[in-house]
Structures are given as C-alpha cells and as structure tokens.
Amino acid sequence: MSETAQTLEQPTAWSLQQSPRDYVLGHVRAVLPGGILDDARIVVRDGRIVEVGEPAPGTRIDVDGGGLFCLPGLVDVHSDGLERERLPRPGAELPWMFSMMSFEGKLRAAGVTTVFHGASFSDREAAKNQRSVHAAMEMCEAIAAWNERDTDGRLVDHRVLHRLDVRSAAGLDALRRHFDHLVATGQVGPDLPAVISHEDHTPGIGQYADRTFYEQYMAGIRGISMEEARLRVDEVVRERENNVAVREEAMEWLAGRGATGSARIFGHDPESAVEIADLARRGGNVAEFPTTEEAAREARDRGMSVVMGGPNVLRGGSHSGNVSAVELARLGLVTALASDYLPSSLLGAAFTLAADDTMPLHSAVSLITSGPATAVGLSDRGALEPGQRADLVLVGLEHRCPVVRSVLRAQ
C-alpha cells in the first residue's frame, strides 16, 4: 500500500475543543422540514450539511447516533435568561463574563446554538432584574467582548435583541447612540440588520391589558398589599401617560431604521389588528408575543412572523391572562417559539405540541429552528438540508420529556 493510500485511510484526529468540520453522522431519526427520516445518514463537509438521506450499503459513518432524534440547532430569538443569570437574586450581582459562561452551559443543555439576548433600553429599573439603560449597555459590551474571543470552539452564537421601551427618553437616546455606533463600525447594515423589539409595558395595554395581573405581580415582587400595589400602578400609569410624545418619537425613529433595512423590527405584545397595521406601516417584520388571536391573525395575513413563548405552551396558557400559544398553534398562527426566560422550554414546548396532537413533531420542531431563524433573517441555519450550517442537536426522551444528549455546532 502506498504512503498516499495509507494517509487517506487514516482518520483525522478530532479535537474535543470544537466540533469536527468533516464527518458522517449515522443511525439518527432526522427531523426534516417535511417529516422524520428514520435511520438517517447526515454528511457534513467544511461545517456544512451536504447530504441527508438513508444509509447506502457499505458506506461508513464516523458517529453512531444510536437512534436519537437529530434536530437543527435551536434558534432562540428572545431570551431574558442572561440578566437573570447575572442577578440570580436581588442584590447578588455576578460578573458579566462569569454570567455569560454560566448561561451558555444552560443554552447548550437546551440545544440552543443561536441566541438573541434581550437588552432592555429602559429607565424603569425593576428590583428583580435591575433593568436600566446602563445595564443594557453593559450587556451589549459583554456580548461583544465574548464574541471577540478566538472563534475556535465557540459553543453558541450570541447576539442581541435590542428591547426599546418606547416611553423611555433615556432608553431611546441610548439606543440611538448605540445603533449609530454599530452602523459606523460596520456591525450593522442592510446585509446584517440589528434586531429591535419595541415595547410599551404601561399597565392597561399590551401584556398587562388587564392591569389586575400587573398589580398582583407588583404585590408579589415587592411584598406589599394589593391596595398599595394599586396605588403604585396608578402612579406608573400617570407617569407613562406623560411620555406619549417620547413614544411617537421612538416609533418614527424605528420606522426610519426599518425603511433602510438596517433593522428588523419586532412589535412586542400587540393586541389588535390596528396595532399590527401600524407595525406594518413602520416596516415591522415580526409580531412578538401577540396577546390576542385578532393580532396574531392579522400578522399572519400580512405575512409577518408570529413569535410566542415556550413557557406559555408548557403552562397551557399565558401567565398574564392573554391568548394561549397552544390555541394559536392549533389555528396555524404561530411561526416561532422563544424561550422568554427558560431555555429548556423550547424543546419541551415542541415535543408537547406533538404529544398532544396539536401538530406533527417536524412541524413543532420548525417553530424552534427554521421559524425563528426566518424571523431574524438568518437563512443559513434552522433546517437539516444541504447548504445549511451543521448545527446539530441529538435528543432522546426520558419520562416522555426531551433530553439533549449531544450538540455539534459548526465552526
């Protein structure tokens, strides 16, 4: 045997630091866009999927999947988990870099390979998470610093969901300056748009259309009576009613960013067809957590993505009395799920929707893979198809619950 032949037959050593760029995965149940292929073989070359199909006689495999489900890497377009990791309890603030590392472990355990962390540009600081303009900027800087490390072996693609409180003058000013910096440094543009979600959490509209839920929330968080909570909510409403002009300025600025294609605009907690129509006029792309069937239906009629929360599915309903994600899914009005605050809810929600016959498993999996990838404009991931990134997740079932066994992320 020639030296060349010997060299060709010798397998290349794999590094535990990162996934291999070339390998063949076999004996998996591949969850494809159109169904599930049992005993599938997936060929990866240079970090991309080049073939998905049935095994041919005599062909070798490098990794035996042992009959596990193989899913595309999960894409989470709205995660507030990092801020909770940094502040696990009031007053117990942890360093950003440690928080990033710690939370990345939870993302990996949940099968998430692409995540958009919610950075809240708001001056309404809350006791439980200390959201503020300053904290939002710190988060953006921490994510940028994390991504500047050597990319070899990077476990998760960390990105930012810029959450703008449209009644916060300080939030709007800070996001404008941050956005201009991203554009000036080439980090944002028509080919790489920022993702901005505009929200108005004034009690009595949106998520807390029934302000009683917000009063109960405040009473529980602050340990005060319901009467005290009602008085404090009254103060919040009066204060925010005085900021209507800020809201109009914010909406006009967002419309400009959407028109240039430098930002994908999410409308957070829309509650009516009128709100969706306004979102469309501003160049909005996504209805994020619509609170009513009317809003979700109008969004789909206009070709928008509709994102609902994984915890909503697992709970069987909204924690604030709004429309059920399961009901919207049954109506075909949901295109994506987000973890909101619990990364493991994504897989759990997808398998729950399949188990209760809301939809087939492959359709449910699309809500946590290709659906969210579409919402944020990422066309290179989210499906087990040739040309896609080889971000692969192997999943088994224990007590009828999905458990991530392995994650292979393309480098």
C-alpha positions in Angstrom: 0.0 0.0 0.0 1.4 3.4 -1.0 2.1 6.1 1.6 -0.6 8.2 0.0 -3.2 5.5 0.3 -2.2 4.9 3.9 -2.6 8.7 4.6 -6.0 8.8 3.0 -7.2 5.8 5.1 -6.0 7.3 8.4 -8.8 9.2 10.1 -8.1 12.8 11.2 -8.0 13.2 14.9 -10.9 15.2 16.4 -10.3 17.9 19.0 -12.6 17.9 22.0 -12.4 21.7 21.9 -14.6 22.0 18.9 -16.9 20.0 16.5 -15.1 18.5 13.5 -15.6 20.2 10.2 -15.9 16.9 8.3 -17.8 13.8 9.5 -20.6 11.5 8.8 -23.4 11.0 11.4 -25.5 7.9 11.1 -28.3 6.0 12.7 -30.4 9.0 13.8 -34.0 10.0 13.4 -33.5 13.1 11.3 -36.3 15.7 11.8 -36.6 17.2 8.4 -38.8 20.1 7.2 -41.3 17.7 5.7 -41.2 14.8 8.2 -38.9 12.4 10.1 -36.4 10.1 8.4 -35.6 7.1 10.5 -32.1 5.6 10.4 -30.8 8.7 8.5 -27.2 9.4 7.5 -26.0 13.0 7.5 -22.8 14.0 5.7 -21.0 17.2 6.9 -18.2 18.8 5.0 -16.4 22.0 6.0 -19.1 22.7 8.6 -22.0 22.5 6.2 -24.6 19.8 5.6 -24.0 18.3 2.1 -26.3 15.2 2.3 -29.2 13.9 4.3 -30.6 10.5 3.4 -30.9 6.8 4.0 -27.6 4.9 4.5 -26.2 3.2 1.5 -24.8 -0.3 1.8 -21.0 -0.3 2.5 -20.9 3.4 3.5 -19.1 4.2 6.7 -20.1 6.6 9.5 -17.9 8.5 12.0 -20.6 9.0 14.7 -23.3 6.5 15.6 -26.4 8.4 16.7 -27.9 5.4 18.4 -31.4 6.1 17.2 -31.6 9.5 18.8 -33.6 12.4 17.2 -31.4 14.7 15.2 -32.6 18.3 15.1 -31.1 21.5 13.7 -29.6 23.7 16.3 -32.3 25.7 18.1 -32.6 29.4 17.5 -33.9 31.5 20.4 -34.9 35.0 19.3 -35.9 36.3 22.7 -34.1 35.3 25.9 -34.1 37.2 29.1 -32.1 34.5 30.8 -28.7 36.2 30.8 -29.9 39.1 33.0 -31.3 36.5 35.5 -28.0 34.6 35.4 -26.2 37.8 36.3 -28.6 38.7 39.1 -29.9 35.3 40.5 -31.4 37.2 43.4 -31.8 40.9 44.3 -28.5 42.4 45.3 -26.5 39.3 44.3 -24.9 40.7 41.2 -22.3 38.4 39.4 -19.6 39.4 36.8 -20.8 39.6 33.2 -18.2 37.2 31.9 -19.0 34.6 34.5 -22.7 35.0 33.8 -22.1 34.5 30.1 -20.2 31.3 30.7 -22.7 30.0 33.2 -25.7 30.8 31.0 -24.0 29.3 27.9 -24.0 26.0 29.7 -27.8 26.2 30.1 -28.2 27.1 26.5 -26.1 24.1 25.4 -28.1 21.8 27.7 -31.3 23.1 26.0 -29.9 22.6 22.5 -29.7 26.3 21.7 -26.9 27.1 19.2 -28.1 30.7 18.3 -29.5 33.1 20.9 -30.7 36.7 21.0 -30.2 38.1 24.5 -32.8 40.8 25.4 -31.0 44.1 26.3 -33.7 46.4 27.8 -33.2 50.0 26.9 -35.4 51.4 29.6 -35.1 53.7 32.6 -37.8 51.7 34.5 -35.4 49.9 36.8 -37.0 46.8 38.4 -36.0 45.3 41.7 -35.9 41.7 40.4 -33.6 42.3 37.4 -32.2 45.9 37.8 -33.0 46.7 34.1 -31.7 50.0 33.1 -30.0 51.8 30.2 -26.7 51.3 31.9 -27.3 47.5 32.3 -28.4 47.2 28.7 -25.2 48.8 27.5 -23.1 46.6 29.8 -24.8 43.5 28.4 -24.1 44.6 24.8 -20.5 45.2 25.7 -20.2 41.9 27.4 -21.6 40.0 24.4 -19.3 41.9 22.1 -16.3 41.1 24.3 -17.4 37.4 24.4 -17.6 37.2 20.7 -14.2 38.8 20.2 -12.6 35.7 21.7 -11.0 33.1 19.4 -13.9 31.6 17.5 -12.5 28.1 17.5 -14.7 26.0 19.7 -17.3 28.7 20.2 -20.3 26.8 21.6 -23.1 29.3 21.0 -23.7 32.2 18.6 -24.6 35.0 21.0 -26.5 38.0 19.6 -28.5 40.9 20.9 -32.3 41.6 20.8 -32.5 45.3 21.5 -35.6 45.9 23.6 -36.7 49.5 23.4 -39.2 50.9 26.0 -40.9 53.4 23.7 -41.9 55.7 26.6 -38.3 56.0 27.9 -36.5 59.0 26.7 -33.3 57.8 28.2 -33.7 54.4 26.6 -34.4 55.9 23.1 -31.4 58.2 23.4 -29.0 55.4 24.4 -30.3 53.0 21.7 -29.9 55.7 19.1 -26.3 56.3 20.0 -25.5 52.6 20.3 -27.2 51.9 16.9 -25.2 54.7 15.2 -22.0 53.2 16.6 -22.9 49.8 15.2 -23.6 51.3 11.8 -20.4 53.4 11.8 -18.3 50.4 12.8 -19.8 48.1 10.1 -21.5 45.8 12.6 -25.0 46.7 11.4 -26.3 47.4 7.9 -28.8 46.1 5.3 -26.8 42.8 5.0 -26.6 42.4 8.8 -29.6 44.2 10.3 -29.9 44.7 14.0 -33.0 43.2 15.7 -35.1 45.7 17.7 -38.2 45.0 19.6 -40.3 47.9 20.7 -42.5 47.5 23.8 -44.8 49.5 25.9 -45.5 47.9 29.3 -47.8 50.6 30.5 -50.4 48.8 32.7 -53.7 48.6 31.0 -52.3 47.8 27.5 -50.3 45.1 25.8 -49.1 42.3 28.1 -51.0 43.7 31.0 -54.2 44.8 29.3 -55.9 43.7 32.5 -53.9 45.7 34.9 -55.0 43.4 37.8 -52.4 41.0 36.7 -49.7 43.7 36.9 -51.0 44.7 40.4 -50.7 41.1 41.5 -47.2 40.8 40.0 -46.1 44.0 41.8 -47.6 42.9 45.1 -45.8 39.6 44.9 -42.4 41.0 43.8 -42.4 43.9 46.4 -44.2 42.1 49.2 -46.9 44.8 49.5 -50.6 44.7 49.8 -52.9 44.7 46.8 -54.2 48.2 47.8 -50.6 49.5 47.9 -49.9 47.8 44.6 -53.0 49.5 43.0 -51.8 52.9 44.2 -48.3 52.3 42.8 -49.7 51.2 39.5 -51.8 54.3 39.3 -48.6 56.3 39.7 -46.9 54.3 36.9 -49.8 54.9 34.5 -49.9 58.7 35.2 -46.1 58.9 34.7 -46.2 57.0 31.4 -49.2 58.9 30.1 -47.0 62.0 30.2 -44.5 60.3 27.9 -46.7 59.9 24.8 -44.5 62.3 22.9 -41.5 60.1 23.5 -43.5 57.2 22.2 -44.2 59.0 18.9 -40.6 60.0 18.5 -39.5 56.4 19.2 -41.9 55.0 16.6 -40.8 57.5 14.0 -37.1 56.6 14.6 -37.9 52.9 14.3 -39.8 53.4 11.1 -36.7 55.0 9.6 -34.5 52.1 10.6 -36.9 49.6 9.2 -37.2 51.6 5.9 -33.4 51.4 5.4 -33.3 47.7 6.1 -30.7 48.2 8.8 -33.0 46.8 11.5 -35.6 44.1 11.7 -38.5 45.5 13.8 -40.4 43.3 16.3 -43.7 44.6 17.7 -43.9 43.4 21.3 -47.3 42.4 22.8 -49.5 43.7 20.0 -53.2 43.3 21.0 -55.2 44.3 17.9 -55.3 44.3 14.1 -54.9 48.1 14.2 -51.6 47.7 16.1 -50.4 45.2 13.5 -51.3 47.5 10.7 -49.3 50.3 12.4 -46.4 47.9 12.8 -46.6 47.0 9.0 -46.5 50.7 8.1 -43.3 51.1 10.1 -41.7 48.3 8.2 -42.2 45.8 11.1 -41.4 42.1 10.4 -42.5 40.2 13.5 -45.4 40.1 15.9 -43.7 39.2 19.1 -46.0 37.6 21.8 -49.3 38.9 20.4 -51.8 39.0 23.2 -54.9 38.2 21.2 -56.0 35.9 18.3 -57.0 39.0 16.4 -53.5 40.4 16.4 -51.9 37.1 15.5 -54.3 36.5 12.6 -53.7 40.0 11.2 -50.0 39.5 11.4 -50.1 36.2 9.5 -52.4 37.7 6.9 -49.7 40.3 6.3 -47.0 37.7 6.0 -45.3 38.5 9.3 -43.6 36.0 11.6 -45.6 35.4 14.8 -43.4 34.5 17.9 -45.0 33.0 21.0 -43.4 31.9 24.3 -42.3 28.3 25.0 -43.4 28.7 28.7 -46.9 29.7 27.5 -47.1 26.3 25.7 -45.8 24.3 28.7 -48.1 26.1 31.2 -51.1 25.7 28.9 -51.7 29.4 28.8 -50.4 32.9 29.4 -49.3 33.9 33.0 -50.9 37.3 32.4 -54.3 36.2 31.1 -53.6 36.7 27.4 -54.2 34.3 24.5 -52.9 30.7 24.7 -49.9 29.9 22.5 -51.3 26.4 22.1 -54.6 27.7 20.8 -52.8 29.9 18.3 -50.7 27.0 17.2 -53.8 24.9 16.6 -55.0 27.7 14.4 -51.8 27.7 12.4 -51.0 31.2 13.5 -47.6 30.6 15.2 -44.4 30.5 13.2 -41.8 30.5 16.0 -41.4 30.0 19.7 -39.0 31.8 22.0 -37.7 30.8 25.4 -38.5 34.2 27.0 -36.9 33.3 30.4 -36.5 29.5 30.3 -34.2 28.0 27.6 -35.4 24.4 28.2 -38.9 25.5 27.3 -38.1 25.4 23.6 -37.6 21.6 23.2 -40.2 21.0 25.9 -42.8 23.1 24.1 -42.1 21.5 20.7 -42.5 17.9 22.0 -45.6 18.9 24.0 -47.3 20.3 20.8 -46.5 17.0 19.1 -47.6 14.8 22.1 -51.0 16.5 22.3 -51.5 16.2 18.6 -51.5 20.0 18.0 -49.2 19.4 15.1 -46.7 16.7 13.9 -43.3 16.7 15.5 -41.5 18.0 12.4 -43.8 21.0 12.3 -43.4 21.7 16.0 -39.6 21.5 15.7 -39.7 24.1 12.9 -41.1 26.5 15.5 -37.8 26.4 17.4 -35.5 26.1 14.4 -36.4 27.4 10.9 -39.3 29.6 12.1 -37.2 31.8 14.5 -34.3 31.8 12.0 -36.7 33.3 9.5 -37.9 35.9 12.0 -34.4 37.3 12.5 -33.4 36.9 8.8 -30.9 34.1 9.2 -31.1 31.9 6.1 -28.0 29.7 6.8 -29.5 27.7 9.7 -32.6 26.1 11.0 -33.0 23.0 8.8 -31.4 19.7 8.1 -30.8 20.5 4.4 -27.8 20.7 2.1 -26.0 24.0 2.3 -27.1 24.7 5.9 -24.8 25.1 8.8 -24.1 21.8 10.5 -25.5 22.9 13.9 -26.9 19.6 15.1 -28.6 18.5 18.3 -29.1 14.9 19.3 -32.2 14.4 21.5 -33.5 11.4 23.5 -36.7 11.0 25.6 -36.8 10.3 29.3 -40.2 10.1 31.0 -41.6 11.4 27.7 -39.5 14.6 28.1 -36.8 15.6 25.6 -33.2 15.5 26.8 -30.3 16.8 24.9 -27.6 14.2 24.5 -25.1 16.0 22.3 -24.6 19.3 20.4 -22.4 19.7 17.4 -22.1 23.3 16.3 -20.4 24.2 13.0 -17.3 26.4 13.5 
